[in-house]
Amino acid sequence: MMMRTSLFSRRTIRQGAISTVGSVKIKLLLSCVIVFTLIALAGPTASFMGWKHHNASLHRPSLPRKKYALLINTWKRNDLLKQSISHYASCPGLDSIHIVWSEPDPPSDSLIKFLNHVIRSDSKDGREIELKFDINKEDSLNNRFKEIKDLKTDAVFSIDDDVIFPCTSVEFAFSVWQTAPDTMVGFVPRLHWDDRSKVNQDNYVYRGWWSVWWTGTYSMVLSKAAFFHKKYLNLYTYSMPSSIREYVTKNRNCEDIAMSFLVANATGAPPIWVKGKIFEIGSTGISSLGGHTEKRSHCVNLFAAAYGRMPLVSTSVKAMDSRSSWFW
């Protein structure tokens, strides 16, 4: 009787062990299936969301260098320019600084000396950051997007002299841009929509931040704080419809909308809005003037007509760094 009981116990233990091993194998198999399914879905999902969009009409870009150039637009505000350069010189990914200078007088020797000193003082780890003034004879807002022949980096961070973003936000936006180097990646979203109620008038309406906040969608990121590929400087200068450049020069407005149109027309994809805290260090700009929205809406309609269609693409995607956010 004891022998039979012992055999039964051993058989039960052996069956239990086999059952346990089988259960582990099944779980491992299911885990592998789930992982491979996620990998298979990741590619199409990324393409659908516009993060890895590639258009056959564009040349496949070379792998971007791991740094970026700062392209800063200024006009007779040397105090703001000094603050901005001093701040961005401390950002670890910065390779060079290009100042768009359209003033009638060239930059003074004292200004150049001061900025070079600030860059040497504030740059981290002994990095050498190149400083260049891009001197323009004509005063035009198109100057901010002129091609820079000797630009070493693929990434360009376009910024106005009166706004500052923390280096952590800039570096995160740069990392987002590297996942979609054909796309504009920026901090200041704007929206257009088609107002069919307007008969025999401009259908497209330009809307600012509060419309973006209310609807949760956007179709542009303004070049006052945005990353884009350096090839768009060439396209803006030589390939964009000349009527758009002429309008920008004559009316001193909408060069940022023109760049958004250019990139959207080339990619067929929406931009990417990155969450970041903005610090305004200058006085109120032209956006506070009367009729600003109407003028910008007129630009949207004129540019759409120049392209023969509306290239802007709306989206609700927002990139944010979950490491520094409580809610995401």
C-alpha positions, -999 to +999 in steps of 0.1 A: +000+000+000+029+024+009+047+015-024+015+024-044+011+056-026+048+066-032+045+058-069+013+079-071+030+108-053+060+107-077+038+105-107+017+135-094+048+156-088+062+147-123+029+156-140+028+189-120+063+198-131+054+190-168+023+211-165+043+240-150+069+238-178+042+237-204+025+267-188+058+287-189+063+277-226+029+289-235+034+322-217+068+327-235+051+319-268+023+344-262+048+371-252+068+366-284+036+368-304+027+401-287+062+416-292+063+407-329+028+420-334+038+454-318+069+456-340+049+448-371+023+475-362+049+501-353+061+509-388+026+515-404+014+534-373+044+557-374+039+563-411+002+570-405+009+595-378+034+614-400+065+608-378+083+588-405+067+603-436+088+600-467+078+615-501+093+600-532+097+634-547+122+643-520+158+632-520+165+608-491+184+629-466+217+618-453+218+609-416+216+642-397+246+653-377+239+651-340+240+689-337+221+719-350+226+754-362+208+784-346+193+807-372+182+839-353+164+868-368+170+903-353+163+940-360+179+968-340+175+950-307+210+943-296+201+939-260+177+911-268+202+895-292+228+894-265+204+877-240+194+851-266+229+843-277+241+840-241+213+815-233+215+793-264+253+791-263+248+768-233+227+743-251+247+711-256+235+704-292+244+737-306+270+737-334+269+772-349+250+805-347+239+824-378+225+859-372+203+873-400+213+909-402+193+932-425+200+966-408+214+994-430+247+995-409+269+964-404+272+950-369+297+969-347+330+955-337+320+959-301+289+938-306+308+910-324+335+910-297+309+908-270+290+880-286+321+860-292+331+865-255+297+854-244+298+822-265+332+812-252+321+819-216+287+801-217+294+772-240+297+739-222+327+714-221+350+737-241+329+734-273+338+757-301+306+773-315+309+792-347+293+827-349+284+842-383+265+873-393+246+868-426+247+904-439+218+914-463+217+945-484+179+944-488+156+947-458+132+918-464+116+891-441+127+866-468+162+871-456+157+848-426+153+819-450+181+826-475+203+796-482+234+793-461+261+777-484+286+766-457+261+752-432+276+721-416+245+706-399+213+693-414+192+707-386+183+744-384+167+758-353+149+790-364+143+815-336+133+851-331+155+873-309+127+880-284+118+844-273+137+820-252+131+783-245+150+762-219+178+741-234+161+710-222+131+718-243+153+727-274+172+694-271+140+674-268+125+691-298+158+683-317+154+647-308+119+647-321+130+663-353+156+636-358+127+610-360+111+630-388+138+652-405+116+662-434+090+677-411+089+710-393+090+706-355+082+736-333+068+751-302+042+776-316+013+759-333-013+777-355-044+766-373-062+772-406-097+760-415-120+762-445-150+784-438-175+774-464-200+800-452-180+827-470-194+829-505-172+846-532-147+854-505-115+839-491-125+805-477-095+798-455-092+814-421-061+818-400-065+811-363-041+816-334-034+798-301-068+799-286-083+781-315-056+755-313-063+751-276-101+749-281-101+724-311-070+704-301-057+706-337-031+726-357-017+727-392+014+750-388+042+756-364+057+791-367+093+796-376+098+819-347+107+787-328+110+756-350+134+730-364+136+722-401+160+706-426+185+730-442+174+720-477+142+741-472+164+772-472+173+764-507+138+755-517+124+788-502+149+809-521+149+791-555+118+769-558+090+785-539+065+805-561+081+839-566+047+856-560+049+845-524+084+859-518+073+892-535+042+894-513+063+888-481+088+916-492+061+941-500+038+935-470+065+925-444+044+897-431+037+859-434+072+846-441+065+820-414+033+809-430+052+807-464+077+783-448+049+762-434+033+760-468+067+751-484+074+722-461+038+708-462+038+710-500+071+690-501+061+663-476+023+660-477+026+656-439+016+678-409+042+695-387+049+683-351+041+705-321+064+701-291+053+712-257+077+737-242+076+768-219+082+800-238+097+831-222+089+864-240+118+889-234+107+915-260+079+939-265+046+930-281+050+923-318+028+927-349+004+900-337-011+926-313-019+951-341-054+955-354-064+934-384-036+909-378-059+878-382-074+892-414-040+899-429-028+864-420-060+848-434-054+867-467-019+852-468-032+817-463-056+822-492-030+838-515-004+811-508-030+783-514-038+799-548-001+801-557+003+764-551-030+756-568-043+737-537-042+737-499-010+718-489-014+723-451-023+692-432-041+693-398-032+670-369-038+666-332-004+650-323+017+668-296+051+656-285+061+660-249+089+648-226+072+624-202+102+625-179+094+661-169+056+659-170+031+646-144+004+640-169+010+627-205 
